[in-house]
C-alpha cells in the first residue's frame, strides 16, 4: 500500500504517475487532477482536457488565451 500525496489516504489500489523525472502517488483520479493539472492563467480553472499552450503559458481554451493578449489561437470544432 502507498499513501496518497494529496489526501494522505493509505490505499491498496493507489497508483503512481511518473512525470518530468518525479514519481507521484495518488489514491484516485481526483487527487491526481488536483495536484497535476495545469491551471488556466486567465480564468484559473484546472485544465483537464487539451488546453492551449501559448508562449509557455497555459489556458483552458482560445478565448482565455486571446483575453490575455495571445493572437492567432483558434479553438477547433
ZIQUIQUI-V301095 format. One line per field, one symbol per residue. phi: phi as a letter, one per 30 degrees, with the letter a starting at -180 (. if undefined). psi: psi as a letter, one per 40 degrees, with the letter a starting at -180 (. if undefined). Layout:
phi = ???
psi = ???
//
This chain:
phi = .bcddccidcbdcdbcbcbhiccccbcadddddedcddcedcciddcccdibcbhiccbdadeddddcjdcicbdcc
psi = iihhedeehhhdfiiihhhfeihihieiddddddddhihhedeeihhdadihhhfeihidaddddddeehiehhii.
//
